[in-house]
Amino acid sequence: MIQIVPFAKEYLLAAEALSTQQGWPHTVAEWQQMLALGQGLAALQNGQVVGTTLSWTHDRAATLGMVIVDQEHRGQGIAARLVQAALDRIGDLPVVLTATDMARRGYARLGFEKVGMVDTCRGVPVSLSRDPDVEAGFSDEVLVLDAAARGWDRSHVLRSLIAGGATC
Ligand SMILES: CC(C)(COP(=O)(O)OP(=O)(O)OC[C@H]1O[C@@H](n2cnc3c(N)ncnc32)[C@H](O)[C@@H]1OP(=O)(O)O)[C@@H](O)C(=O)NCCC(=O)NCCS
């Protein structure tokens, strides 16, 4: 039987294994940071993590992501249960997410509408050192611009990324 439970710290390693299974680069530290900025749910089978989702609540919208179901457990409605449980927790705020092609039909079934496309580029950074230009250029004005462009205030997220040594 699948149980949907709040994401606990003990699940971080299993969550990293799930994202690695997808070829996604997220480490335990990144999962931890994302969890600290929001809230999460895990799907457990016999105590083992077989699915995850994280969500983040902002002032005028919430965002949702890291929806992953273990390859061996797909097609049983686990993602649908995870996302529905996350939506129930979020309440009335509009919810915005970036869906993979694999998940798009599932989100449509839950009532999401496509509003645009996002191109992603992946690569290995030449340098992982802190970029002083990023820190120097980061100000409240940047946060105001970001909120105006995006439609909601996510300054706590950006401040956390900068504090963690964002490089671009
Ligand atoms: C997308 C994903 C989360 C869906 O998880 P899931 O628990 O299998 O999803 P559900 O069972 O709720 O949804 C049913 C879907 O599984 C399909 N399915 C049925 N059997 C399946 C199987 N053995 N393997 C995979 N998918 C199967 C169904 O056809 C249905 O597809 P549709 O949504 O295209 O119509 C999962 O495939 C996954 O982790 N993908 C990689 C990470 C990813 O893309 N995450 C989404 C981020 S936005």
The ligand as an SDF file (V2000), in Angstrom:
LIG
                    3D

 48 50  0  0  0  0  0  0  0  0999 V2000
    5.8990   11.8700  -14.6070 C   0  0  0  0  0  0  0  0  0  0  0  0
    5.9140   10.8890  -13.4360 C   0  0  0  0  0  0  0  0  0  0  0  0
    6.1110   11.6460  -12.1370 C   0  0  0  0  0  0  0  0  0  0  0  0
    4.5380   10.1840  -13.4280 C   0  0  0  0  0  0  0  0  0  0  0  0
    4.4900    9.3120  -12.3130 O   0  0  0  0  0  0  0  0  0  0  0  0
    3.3700    8.1620  -12.2210 P   0  0  0  0  0  0  0  0  0  0  0  0
    3.1650    7.8550  -10.7830 O   0  0  0  0  0  0  0  0  0  0  0  0
    3.7000    7.0650  -13.1450 O   0  0  0  0  0  0  0  0  0  0  0  0
    2.1160    8.9390  -12.8120 O   0  0  0  0  0  0  0  0  0  0  0  0
    0.6390    8.5160  -12.6630 P   0  0  0  0  0  0  0  0  0  0  0  0
    0.5400    7.0300  -12.4850 O   0  0  0  0  0  0  0  0  0  0  0  0
   -0.0650    9.3970  -11.6940 O   0  0  0  0  0  0  0  0  0  0  0  0
    0.1320    8.9240  -14.1000 O   0  0  0  0  0  0  0  0  0  0  0  0
   -0.2780    7.9540  -15.0540 C   0  0  0  0  0  0  0  0  0  0  0  0
    0.5840    7.9690  -16.2820 C   0  0  0  0  0  0  0  0  0  0  0  0
    1.4910    6.8550  -16.2270 O   0  0  0  0  0  0  0  0  0  0  0  0
    1.4040    6.1250  -17.4750 C   0  0  0  0  0  0  0  0  0  0  0  0
    1.8690    4.7730  -17.2400 N   0  0  0  0  0  0  0  0  0  0  0  0
    1.1780    3.6500  -17.1190 C   0  0  0  0  0  0  0  0  0  0  0  0
    1.9920    2.6210  -16.8750 N   0  0  0  0  0  0  0  0  0  0  0  0
    3.2350    3.1420  -16.8380 C   0  0  0  0  0  0  0  0  0  0  0  0
    4.5170    2.5690  -16.6030 C   0  0  0  0  0  0  0  0  0  0  0  0
    4.6730    1.2580  -16.3590 N   0  0  0  0  0  0  0  0  0  0  0  0
    5.5890    3.4100  -16.5940 N   0  0  0  0  0  0  0  0  0  0  0  0
    5.4320    4.7220  -16.8060 C   0  0  0  0  0  0  0  0  0  0  0  0
    4.2460    5.3090  -17.0490 N   0  0  0  0  0  0  0  0  0  0  0  0
    3.1540    4.5060  -17.0590 C   0  0  0  0  0  0  0  0  0  0  0  0
    0.0070    6.2860  -17.8420 C   0  0  0  0  0  0  0  0  0  0  0  0
   -0.1800    6.0020  -19.2070 O   0  0  0  0  0  0  0  0  0  0  0  0
   -0.1930    7.7620  -17.5520 C   0  0  0  0  0  0  0  0  0  0  0  0
    0.4170    8.4700  -18.5980 O   0  0  0  0  0  0  0  0  0  0  0  0
   -0.1690    9.8680  -19.1050 P   0  0  0  0  0  0  0  0  0  0  0  0
   -0.1180   10.7880  -17.8890 O   0  0  0  0  0  0  0  0  0  0  0  0
    0.8030   10.2940  -20.1470 O   0  0  0  0  0  0  0  0  0  0  0  0
   -1.5210    9.6400  -19.5900 O   0  0  0  0  0  0  0  0  0  0  0  0
    7.0040    9.8060  -13.5890 C   0  0  0  0  0  0  0  0  0  0  0  0
    6.9080    9.2560  -14.8650 O   0  0  0  0  0  0  0  0  0  0  0  0
    8.4100   10.3590  -13.3890 C   0  0  0  0  0  0  0  0  0  0  0  0
    8.9300   10.3670  -12.2630 O   0  0  0  0  0  0  0  0  0  0  0  0
    9.0380   10.8560  -14.4810 N   0  0  0  0  0  0  0  0  0  0  0  0
   10.3910   11.4150  -14.4350 C   0  0  0  0  0  0  0  0  0  0  0  0
   10.4360   12.7220  -13.6770 C   0  0  0  0  0  0  0  0  0  0  0  0
    9.4820   13.7350  -14.2470 C   0  0  0  0  0  0  0  0  0  0  0  0
    9.4100   13.9720  -15.4510 O   0  0  0  0  0  0  0  0  0  0  0  0
    8.7270   14.3570  -13.3280 N   0  0  0  0  0  0  0  0  0  0  0  0
    7.7610   15.3720  -13.6410 C   0  0  0  0  0  0  0  0  0  0  0  0
    8.3340   16.7030  -13.2960 C   0  0  0  0  0  0  0  0  0  0  0  0
    7.2420   17.9740  -13.8090 S   0  0  0  0  0  0  0  0  0  0  0  0
  1  2  1  0
  2  3  1  0
  2  4  1  0
  2 36  1  0
  4  5  1  0
  5  6  1  0
  6  7  2  0
  6  8  1  0
  6  9  1  0
  9 10  1  0
 10 11  2  0
 10 12  1  0
 10 13  1  0
 13 14  1  0
 14 15  1  0
 15 16  1  0
 15 30  1  0
 16 17  1  0
 17 18  1  0
 17 28  1  0
 18 19  1  0
 18 27  1  0
 19 20  2  0
 20 21  1  0
 21 22  1  0
 21 27  2  0
 22 23  1  0
 22 24  2  0
 24 25  1  0
 25 26  2  0
 26 27  1  0
 28 29  1  0
 28 30  1  0
 30 31  1  0
 31 32  1  0
 32 33  2  0
 32 34  1  0
 32 35  1  0
 36 37  1  0
 36 38  1  0
 38 39  2  0
 38 40  1  0
 40 41  1  0
 41 42  1  0
 42 43  1  0
 43 44  2  0
 43 45  1  0
 45 46  1  0
 46 47  1  0
 47 48  1  0
M  END
$$$$
